[in-house]
Amino acid sequence: MKEQKFQQFLIESFRDGVCKRELRLSSKEAEWLRLYYPQASLVKTGTQQQKTWYEVRLNHGRKKTTP
């Protein structure tokens, strides 16, 4: 998934006050999530093909990526 498309996916996944989700992410996507949300908690819950299931909890605001 391209980085910009992944950012939109995260925004949609955590809208309306949702702060906990189970997401299936590639290693690159997990790395991007940690970059955008440095306070997020990612706990591996399983694997499927080339992606891993994570329980993702957003604890604080998103890191600014544009001025």
C-alpha positions in Angstrom: 0.0 0.0 0.0 1.4 3.4 -0.9 2.2 5.8 2.0 -0.5 8.4 1.2 -3.2 5.7 0.7 -2.1 4.2 4.1 -2.4 7.6 5.8 -6.0 7.8 4.6 -6.7 4.2 5.7 -5.5 5.1 9.2 -7.6 8.3 9.3 -10.7 6.3 8.4 -9.8 3.4 10.8 -9.5 5.8 13.8 -12.2 8.4 13.1 -15.2 9.2 15.3 -13.1 8.8 18.5 -12.1 5.2 17.9 -8.7 4.6 19.6 -8.4 0.8 19.4 -8.5 -1.5 16.4 -7.2 -4.8 15.2 -5.4 -4.3 11.9 -3.5 -6.6 9.5 -0.4 -4.8 8.5 2.8 -5.4 6.5 6.1 -4.7 8.3 6.3 -1.4 6.3 2.8 -0.4 7.3 3.6 -1.1 10.9 6.7 1.1 10.6 4.6 3.9 9.0 2.1 3.7 11.8 4.8 3.9 14.4 6.1 7.0 12.6 2.7 8.8 12.4 1.6 7.8 15.9 4.8 7.5 18.0 2.7 7.0 21.2 0.6 4.1 19.7 0.8 0.7 21.1 1.1 -2.2 18.6 0.7 -5.7 20.0 1.1 -8.7 17.6 -1.9 -11.0 17.8 -1.3 -13.3 14.8 0.1 -13.7 11.3 -1.5 -14.4 8.0 0.5 -14.8 4.8 2.9 -11.8 4.5 1.0 -9.6 7.0 0.7 -9.6 10.8 -2.4 -8.9 12.9 -1.9 -6.2 15.5 -4.0 -4.7 18.2 -3.4 -1.0 17.8 -4.2 1.5 20.5 -3.7 5.2 19.8 -2.7 7.0 23.0 -2.0 10.5 21.8 -2.1 12.7 18.8 -0.7 12.1 15.4 2.8 13.3 14.4 2.6 16.2 12.0 3.8 15.3 8.6 3.3 18.6 6.8 3.9 22.2 8.0 
